[in-house]
Amino acid sequence: MRRSRPLVAAALLACSALPALATPCGQQVSALQRRLDSVGAVRVAGLEPGHTMTTGSVKALPHVLNEPPSNPQVKSTRENIAAARLLIREAQAEDQDGNQRACENILTDAKRLIGALP
């Protein structure tokens, strides 16, 4: 019993430092995942099995814009959103491997595919 208390205390102390290991690329991955879980993404891609939607973003527009994007190449499609989801998984793998440059490059491609969501 006396030996287990210091071990538990050491384990708790070690685990308390884990959130500090978040990387900038990991934060971008989380932001893109939230963007793909938004109402606009569901409007474009449809609701997928196991999909959860996020609401109440501080940065959200007060209403949905109905006008098309100024650049037609950035229009979101169902296929592009599906491809972006795959790229985000690849970016997560690169981030876990510690390859920040590859993670950021993959996220740039994913953002380009997502385009302007409604």
C-alpha positions as CSV (number, residue, x, y, z in Angstrom):
1,M,0.0,0.0,0.0
2,R,2.8,2.4,0.9
3,R,4.6,1.7,-2.4
4,S,1.5,2.1,-4.6
5,R,0.8,5.7,-3.5
6,P,4.0,7.1,-4.9
7,L,3.5,5.0,-8.1
8,V,0.0,6.4,-8.5
9,A,1.2,10.0,-7.8
10,A,4.0,9.6,-10.4
11,A,1.5,8.2,-13.0
12,L,-0.9,11.1,-12.4
13,L,1.9,13.6,-12.7
14,A,3.1,12.0,-16.0
15,C,-0.4,12.0,-17.4
16,S,-1.0,15.6,-16.5
17,A,1.7,16.7,-19.1
18,L,0.0,14.8,-22.0
19,P,-2.2,17.7,-23.3
20,A,1.0,19.8,-23.7
21,L,2.1,17.4,-26.4
22,A,-0.5,18.8,-28.8
23,T,1.1,20.0,-32.0
24,P,0.1,22.9,-34.3
25,C,-0.7,20.4,-37.0
26,G,-2.8,18.4,-34.7
27,Q,-4.8,21.5,-33.8
28,Q,-5.3,22.2,-37.5
29,V,-6.5,18.7,-38.0
30,S,-9.1,19.1,-35.2
31,A,-10.2,22.4,-36.7
32,L,-10.7,20.8,-40.1
33,Q,-12.6,17.9,-38.6
34,R,-15.0,20.3,-36.8
35,R,-15.4,22.1,-40.2
36,L,-16.4,18.9,-41.9
37,D,-18.8,18.2,-39.1
38,S,-20.6,21.5,-39.7
39,V,-24.1,22.0,-41.1
40,G,-22.6,23.3,-44.3
41,A,-20.6,20.2,-44.9
42,V,-23.6,18.0,-44.2
43,R,-25.6,20.1,-46.7
44,V,-23.0,19.3,-49.4
45,A,-22.0,15.7,-48.5
46,G,-25.0,14.4,-46.7
47,L,-25.2,12.8,-43.3
48,E,-22.9,9.8,-43.1
49,P,-23.2,6.8,-40.7
50,G,-21.8,7.7,-37.3
51,H,-21.6,11.3,-38.2
52,T,-21.9,13.9,-35.4
53,M,-22.6,17.5,-36.1
54,T,-21.0,20.4,-34.3
55,T,-23.0,23.6,-33.6
56,G,-22.6,26.8,-31.8
57,S,-19.2,27.9,-33.2
58,V,-18.1,31.3,-32.1
59,K,-16.8,32.0,-35.6
60,A,-20.0,30.9,-37.4
61,L,-21.8,33.2,-39.7
62,P,-25.2,34.4,-38.4
63,H,-27.0,32.9,-41.4
64,V,-26.1,30.7,-44.4
65,L,-24.9,32.5,-47.5
66,N,-26.8,31.5,-50.6
67,E,-24.5,33.2,-53.1
68,P,-22.0,31.1,-55.0
69,P,-18.3,31.5,-54.3
70,S,-16.4,34.1,-56.3
71,N,-14.1,31.3,-57.6
72,P,-16.1,28.4,-59.0
73,Q,-13.1,26.0,-58.5
74,V,-13.6,26.2,-54.7
75,K,-17.1,24.9,-54.8
76,S,-17.5,21.9,-52.4
77,T,-18.7,18.6,-53.7
78,R,-19.5,15.3,-52.0
79,E,-16.5,13.6,-53.6
80,N,-14.1,16.3,-52.5
81,I,-15.3,16.2,-48.9
82,A,-14.9,12.4,-48.9
83,A,-11.4,12.8,-50.3
84,A,-10.6,15.5,-47.7
85,R,-11.6,13.2,-44.9
86,L,-9.1,10.6,-46.2
87,L,-6.4,13.2,-46.4
88,I,-7.1,14.3,-42.8
89,R,-6.6,10.7,-41.7
90,E,-3.2,10.7,-43.5
91,A,-2.3,14.0,-41.9
92,Q,-3.1,12.6,-38.5
93,A,-0.8,9.6,-39.2
94,E,2.0,12.0,-40.3
95,D,1.5,14.1,-37.2
96,Q,1.7,11.1,-34.9
97,D,5.0,10.1,-36.7
98,G,6.3,13.6,-36.0
99,N,6.5,14.7,-39.6
100,Q,5.0,18.2,-39.3
101,R,5.9,19.4,-42.8
102,A,4.1,16.5,-44.4
103,C,1.1,16.9,-42.1
104,E,0.8,20.6,-43.1
105,N,1.2,19.9,-46.8
106,I,-1.6,17.2,-46.7
107,L,-3.8,19.6,-44.8
108,T,-3.3,22.3,-47.4
109,D,-4.5,19.8,-50.0
110,A,-7.5,18.9,-47.9
111,K,-8.4,22.6,-47.4
112,R,-8.2,23.1,-51.2
113,L,-10.6,20.1,-51.7
114,I,-13.1,21.2,-49.1
115,G,-13.4,24.6,-50.7
116,A,-16.1,27.1,-49.6
117,L,-18.8,25.3,-47.6
118,P,-22.2,26.9,-47.4
